[in-house]
Structures are given as C-alpha cells and as structure tokens.
Amino acid sequence: AFLCTPTDVHCVPEDAHTAAKKNLKEAPMWQQLCSFLLVPNPVPPVMSSDTKKNVYLVDGIVSAQGPNYILAKRLQHWRSVVEWSKGHTISSNIAPSTATASVVHNAQFAAAYGGMHLFKPMEVMYAETSNAVMGALLIHDVRNPNAPCRGGSKLIGNPLQLFQYGGFHGGTWRCGYKMGSIGELSAVSYYLKTYALPITSSVVMLSSVMVWLVTGKMAFY
C-alpha cells in the first residue's frame, strides 16, 4: 500500500480530461490575462497499442518539489505495477494536496496553498480529512473483491491506470491549468488578500510623498 501524490503524471478518466478543458475555457478573466504565466492542463490523449483505446493523462509535476521527490513516487508506481501484475492486491490511491506541518512550514508553499482555491476546482485538504478518506479507500481496496486494484482485474486496460481509480486528487485532474504553473499566482493572490491593508496604506503613503516632492503640496489635502 502506498499513498500517491497528485503532483505526478497520472492516467485520468475521460470525464476528468473533459472537465479540465471546460474549466480552462471558463477560467476567470484575470487568469486568462495571466495566461503567459500559466500552462493549460489538458494534453492530447495517447492511443494504447494494446487496447487501441485512448489513454488520458495529466501532468501534475511541480518542479519545486525536486527530482528526488518525483523519483521516489515513481519507484512506488513501478513497485505497485510489478506486484499487481503478479496477482497481488495493490492499494495505491492518490491523496490530495494536504496542509500538513511538513509542507506549510515552508512559507512559499503555505502561501501557494492559501490561494490555490482560486483555480477551480482546486481544494487543499486538512490532514484530518485526508487521513479519513484515504483510510476508507484502503479498507475498500482490501475488502472489496471487485475493486480494480485486485490483481488481474479486467477493469485495468493499461497498468498505469491502476492509479486512476479512487483518486482523491483535490482538483488537480480537473483544473484548467497545470499544477506546476499555478503556484506563483496562488501565492501572490494569498499575499494580496492577507496583506491588503498594509499594501494599500503603503501605496497611498508613497503616492502622497511623490506628490509632495513634485508639487510641494500635500496630496488629499
């Protein structure tokens, strides 16, 4: 049993791919104006050479997490696929982005998490929520004889689709923009909201000083 990260490359259902295209098209105007900073989430599907069916993908990799992190998660995927191919039951569901102490102690990640909800339908979970849901999914995988994660399940057309079922991804699959490109704007949005009053006060004060230097008169007098 492993917990997958949403910040990875995953196979996704077709309806998630369709929802990502819809959310991209219906993105708020401010996000469209910042499109030069954002990367669209929907990518063209890949035709499976075995089943001759389209396999839909999402690229949720966040480069700021570093190469060691993504390699460690990829090793878990490989191990799961090998064991599943041998007939073993694998519980390796995708857990959502979670505001754990090990993550939010980094001020930049905490700020990004604080503004991520602005990118529909992204939602950062509390640890208690993630623990409860992922625990329930683990029990389901172990107890349900018809679960897709059962070794040799006919519901799996491609081994990488093993991680597609039961994904509690927090919106990463359906967001209009890639997870790796929304962090900076999420953080800026959070800072603007949190520090709106001091920022506004500083701008007014600076404007007043500039007017006084140029005209010799006090602004707003």
C-alpha beads as a LAMMPS data file, in Angstrom:
LAMMPS data file: protein, C-alpha beads

221 atoms
220 bonds

1 atom types
1 bond types

-500.0 500.0 xlo xhi
-500.0 500.0 ylo yhi
-500.0 500.0 zlo zhi

Masses

1 110.0

Atoms # bond

1 1 1 0.000 0.000 0.000
2 1 1 1.254 3.462 -0.943
3 1 1 -0.157 6.985 -0.988
4 1 1 0.316 8.544 -4.409
5 1 1 0.834 12.253 -4.856
6 1 1 -1.367 14.343 -7.165
7 1 1 1.777 16.197 -8.286
8 1 1 2.784 13.455 -10.691
9 1 1 1.879 12.236 -14.165
10 1 1 -1.248 10.091 -13.960
11 1 1 -3.750 8.382 -16.185
12 1 1 -7.152 10.003 -15.679
13 1 1 -10.736 9.228 -16.707
14 1 1 -12.045 10.841 -19.875
15 1 1 -14.573 12.892 -17.896
16 1 1 -11.730 14.460 -15.884
17 1 1 -9.995 15.423 -19.139
18 1 1 -13.252 16.921 -20.432
19 1 1 -13.773 18.848 -17.187
20 1 1 -10.236 20.276 -17.388
21 1 1 -10.950 21.564 -20.908
22 1 1 -14.217 23.109 -19.684
23 1 1 -12.549 24.797 -16.700
24 1 1 -9.809 26.136 -18.970
25 1 1 -12.389 27.632 -21.317
26 1 1 -14.384 29.139 -18.433
27 1 1 -11.392 30.451 -16.463
28 1 1 -11.894 33.909 -14.876
29 1 1 -10.731 36.899 -16.872
30 1 1 -7.795 37.636 -14.542
31 1 1 -6.459 34.123 -15.114
32 1 1 -6.829 34.489 -18.866
33 1 1 -4.929 37.786 -18.709
34 1 1 -2.143 35.943 -16.882
35 1 1 -2.137 33.083 -19.375
36 1 1 1.505 33.794 -20.240
37 1 1 2.341 32.502 -16.744
38 1 1 0.002 29.512 -16.862
39 1 1 0.150 26.215 -18.743
40 1 1 -3.099 24.541 -19.876
41 1 1 -3.775 21.272 -18.097
42 1 1 -5.457 19.242 -20.873
43 1 1 -2.992 17.296 -23.019
44 1 1 -3.832 15.176 -26.072
45 1 1 -4.660 11.539 -25.237
46 1 1 -2.328 8.702 -26.150
47 1 1 -3.525 5.671 -28.085
48 1 1 -2.815 2.409 -26.250
49 1 1 -1.084 -0.102 -28.518
50 1 1 -2.716 -2.957 -26.578
51 1 1 -6.346 -1.914 -26.247
52 1 1 -6.461 0.584 -29.149
53 1 1 -8.249 2.980 -26.794
54 1 1 -7.299 6.498 -25.793
55 1 1 -5.419 6.901 -22.511
56 1 1 -5.927 10.338 -20.965
57 1 1 -3.093 11.876 -18.963
58 1 1 -2.489 14.760 -16.580
59 1 1 0.899 16.322 -15.862
60 1 1 0.765 17.481 -12.257
61 1 1 4.524 17.584 -11.629
62 1 1 5.721 20.541 -9.536
63 1 1 9.407 21.084 -10.224
64 1 1 9.868 22.965 -6.925
65 1 1 9.458 19.669 -5.086
66 1 1 12.708 18.472 -6.591
67 1 1 13.799 15.406 -8.589
68 1 1 14.246 13.148 -5.557
69 1 1 10.591 13.529 -4.622
70 1 1 9.196 12.601 -8.030
71 1 1 11.663 9.720 -8.386
72 1 1 10.598 8.309 -5.015
73 1 1 6.960 8.413 -6.093
74 1 1 7.783 6.847 -9.442
75 1 1 9.541 3.966 -7.682
76 1 1 6.337 3.346 -5.732
77 1 1 4.395 3.204 -9.006
78 1 1 6.806 0.716 -10.539
79 1 1 6.701 -1.490 -7.446
80 1 1 2.900 -1.414 -7.438
81 1 1 2.630 -2.324 -11.122
82 1 1 5.041 -5.252 -10.721
83 1 1 3.177 -6.669 -7.736
84 1 1 -0.234 -6.131 -9.349
85 1 1 0.950 -7.997 -12.463
86 1 1 1.778 -10.947 -10.183
87 1 1 -1.811 -11.072 -8.960
88 1 1 -1.428 -9.136 -5.701
89 1 1 -3.928 -6.576 -4.447
90 1 1 -2.480 -3.062 -4.557
91 1 1 -3.860 -0.089 -2.630
92 1 1 -2.075 2.938 -4.051
93 1 1 -4.621 5.726 -4.200
94 1 1 -3.893 9.365 -4.916
95 1 1 -4.097 11.613 -1.865
96 1 1 -4.866 15.327 -2.267
97 1 1 -2.609 18.266 -1.545
98 1 1 -2.751 18.467 2.239
99 1 1 -1.804 21.257 4.634
100 1 1 0.481 19.141 6.793
101 1 1 3.074 20.631 9.127
102 1 1 5.916 19.347 6.949
103 1 1 4.548 21.313 3.986
104 1 1 3.217 24.568 5.415
105 1 1 6.354 25.215 7.465
106 1 1 7.711 26.449 4.127
107 1 1 6.260 29.964 3.788
108 1 1 6.163 29.806 -0.012
109 1 1 4.229 26.540 -0.102
110 1 1 1.898 27.802 2.633
111 1 1 1.131 30.928 0.579
112 1 1 0.538 28.875 -2.579
113 1 1 -1.831 26.594 -0.692
114 1 1 -3.640 29.652 0.685
115 1 1 -4.551 30.916 -2.785
116 1 1 -4.920 27.669 -4.704
117 1 1 -8.689 27.543 -4.266
118 1 1 -8.965 30.394 -6.789
119 1 1 -8.184 27.878 -9.537
120 1 1 -11.416 25.921 -9.856
121 1 1 -11.901 23.191 -8.572
122 1 1 -8.652 23.060 -6.553
123 1 1 -9.011 22.428 -2.831
124 1 1 -6.256 21.877 -0.270
125 1 1 -7.376 19.479 2.443
126 1 1 -6.720 19.410 6.157
127 1 1 -4.745 16.409 7.379
128 1 1 -7.758 15.016 9.249
129 1 1 -9.842 14.940 6.063
130 1 1 -7.130 13.287 4.002
131 1 1 -6.441 10.679 6.688
132 1 1 -10.108 9.731 6.977
133 1 1 -10.730 9.450 3.228
134 1 1 -7.511 7.613 2.435
135 1 1 -8.130 5.186 5.296
136 1 1 -11.598 4.431 3.921
137 1 1 -10.165 3.831 0.445
138 1 1 -7.575 1.438 1.876
139 1 1 -10.309 -0.592 3.577
140 1 1 -12.305 -0.609 0.343
141 1 1 -9.357 -1.888 -1.668
142 1 1 -8.644 -4.681 0.794
143 1 1 -12.233 -5.770 1.414
144 1 1 -13.962 -5.309 -1.948
145 1 1 -13.391 -8.376 -4.156
146 1 1 -14.400 -6.362 -7.232
147 1 1 -12.030 -3.470 -6.633
148 1 1 -9.957 -2.500 -9.710
149 1 1 -6.790 -2.805 -7.647
150 1 1 -7.238 -6.557 -7.338
151 1 1 -4.543 -8.410 -9.225
152 1 1 -5.592 -9.253 -12.770
153 1 1 -8.669 -7.023 -12.695
154 1 1 -10.239 -6.680 -16.129
155 1 1 -11.066 -3.044 -15.371
156 1 1 -7.418 -2.128 -15.912
157 1 1 -6.563 -1.758 -19.592
158 1 1 -3.124 -0.251 -19.023
159 1 1 -1.010 -0.920 -15.898
160 1 1 -0.671 2.820 -15.237
161 1 1 -4.460 3.039 -14.961
162 1 1 -4.080 1.186 -11.663
163 1 1 -3.742 4.613 -10.020
164 1 1 -6.681 6.126 -11.865
165 1 1 -9.410 4.564 -9.772
166 1 1 -10.170 6.011 -6.349
167 1 1 -8.045 9.097 -6.939
168 1 1 -8.778 11.758 -4.286
169 1 1 -6.773 14.359 -6.175
170 1 1 -8.204 17.588 -4.777
171 1 1 -8.953 19.031 -8.216
172 1 1 -5.576 18.540 -9.894
173 1 1 -7.037 16.383 -12.660
174 1 1 -9.879 18.793 -13.471
175 1 1 -8.150 22.147 -13.064
176 1 1 -7.851 24.196 -16.231
177 1 1 -4.152 24.826 -15.627
178 1 1 -1.268 22.577 -14.686
179 1 1 -0.426 22.267 -11.029
180 1 1 3.159 23.250 -11.707
181 1 1 2.149 26.645 -13.139
182 1 1 -0.456 27.924 -10.660
183 1 1 1.746 28.114 -7.558
184 1 1 3.172 31.605 -8.113
185 1 1 -0.177 33.256 -8.856
186 1 1 -1.785 31.383 -5.959
187 1 1 0.880 32.739 -3.611
188 1 1 0.568 36.304 -4.940
189 1 1 -3.226 36.146 -4.543
190 1 1 -2.831 34.949 -0.977
191 1 1 -0.376 37.713 -0.099
192 1 1 -2.601 40.387 -1.660
193 1 1 -5.592 39.165 0.318
194 1 1 -3.723 38.746 3.597
195 1 1 -1.755 41.975 3.444
196 1 1 -4.219 44.139 1.501
197 1 1 -4.455 46.830 4.201
198 1 1 -0.710 47.418 4.750
199 1 1 -0.073 47.246 0.988
200 1 1 -2.803 49.810 0.291
201 1 1 -1.566 52.051 3.098
202 1 1 1.989 51.890 1.778
203 1 1 0.865 52.765 -1.756
204 1 1 -1.178 55.751 -0.510
205 1 1 1.727 56.957 1.616
206 1 1 4.209 56.616 -1.220
207 1 1 1.840 58.446 -3.582
208 1 1 1.481 61.267 -1.087
209 1 1 5.243 61.631 -0.776
210 1 1 5.698 61.665 -4.561
211 1 1 3.009 64.332 -4.990
212 1 1 4.627 66.461 -2.260
213 1 1 8.077 66.142 -3.861
214 1 1 6.747 67.142 -7.290
215 1 1 4.225 69.854 -6.377
216 1 1 5.217 70.906 -2.888
217 1 1 1.664 70.285 -1.763
218 1 1 0.214 67.554 0.357
219 1 1 -1.934 65.050 -1.507
220 1 1 -5.532 64.549 -0.412
221 1 1 -5.417 67.931 1.376

Bonds

1 1 1 2
2 1 2 3
3 1 3 4
4 1 4 5
5 1 5 6
6 1 6 7
7 1 7 8
8 1 8 9
9 1 9 10
10 1 10 11
11 1 11 12
12 1 12 13
13 1 13 14
14 1 14 15
15 1 15 16
16 1 16 17
17 1 17 18
18 1 18 19
19 1 19 20
20 1 20 21
21 1 21 22
22 1 22 23
23 1 23 24
24 1 24 25
25 1 25 26
26 1 26 27
27 1 27 28
28 1 28 29
29 1 29 30
30 1 30 31
31 1 31 32
32 1 32 33
33 1 33 34
34 1 34 35
35 1 35 36
36 1 36 37
37 1 37 38
38 1 38 39
39 1 39 40
40 1 40 41
41 1 41 42
42 1 42 43
43 1 43 44
44 1 44 45
45 1 45 46
46 1 46 47
47 1 47 48
48 1 48 49
49 1 49 50
50 1 50 51
51 1 51 52
52 1 52 53
53 1 53 54
54 1 54 55
55 1 55 56
56 1 56 57
57 1 57 58
58 1 58 59
59 1 59 60
60 1 60 61
61 1 61 62
62 1 62 63
63 1 63 64
64 1 64 65
65 1 65 66
66 1 66 67
67 1 67 68
68 1 68 69
69 1 69 70
70 1 70 71
71 1 71 72
72 1 72 73
73 1 73 74
74 1 74 75
75 1 75 76
76 1 76 77
77 1 77 78
78 1 78 79
79 1 79 80
80 1 80 81
81 1 81 82
82 1 82 83
83 1 83 84
84 1 84 85
85 1 85 86
86 1 86 87
87 1 87 88
88 1 88 89
89 1 89 90
90 1 90 91
91 1 91 92
92 1 92 93
93 1 93 94
94 1 94 95
95 1 95 96
96 1 96 97
97 1 97 98
98 1 98 99
99 1 99 100
100 1 100 101
101 1 101 102
102 1 102 103
103 1 103 104
104 1 104 105
105 1 105 106
106 1 106 107
107 1 107 108
108 1 108 109
109 1 109 110
110 1 110 111
111 1 111 112
112 1 112 113
113 1 113 114
114 1 114 115
115 1 115 116
116 1 116 117
117 1 117 118
118 1 118 119
119 1 119 120
120 1 120 121
121 1 121 122
122 1 122 123
123 1 123 124
124 1 124 125
125 1 125 126
126 1 126 127
127 1 127 128
128 1 128 129
129 1 129 130
130 1 130 131
131 1 131 132
132 1 132 133
133 1 133 134
134 1 134 135
135 1 135 136
136 1 136 137
137 1 137 138
138 1 138 139
139 1 139 140
140 1 140 141
141 1 141 142
142 1 142 143
143 1 143 144
144 1 144 145
145 1 145 146
146 1 146 147
147 1 147 148
148 1 148 149
149 1 149 150
150 1 150 151
151 1 151 152
152 1 152 153
153 1 153 154
154 1 154 155
155 1 155 156
156 1 156 157
157 1 157 158
158 1 158 159
159 1 159 160
160 1 160 161
161 1 161 162
162 1 162 163
163 1 163 164
164 1 164 165
165 1 165 166
166 1 166 167
167 1 167 168
168 1 168 169
169 1 169 170
170 1 170 171
171 1 171 172
172 1 172 173
173 1 173 174
174 1 174 175
175 1 175 176
176 1 176 177
177 1 177 178
178 1 178 179
179 1 179 180
180 1 180 181
181 1 181 182
182 1 182 183
183 1 183 184
184 1 184 185
185 1 185 186
186 1 186 187
187 1 187 188
188 1 188 189
189 1 189 190
190 1 190 191
191 1 191 192
192 1 192 193
193 1 193 194
194 1 194 195
195 1 195 196
196 1 196 197
197 1 197 198
198 1 198 199
199 1 199 200
200 1 200 201
201 1 201 202
202 1 202 203
203 1 203 204
204 1 204 205
205 1 205 206
206 1 206 207
207 1 207 208
208 1 208 209
209 1 209 210
210 1 210 211
211 1 211 212
212 1 212 213
213 1 213 214
214 1 214 215
215 1 215 216
216 1 216 217
217 1 217 218
218 1 218 219
219 1 219 220
220 1 220 221
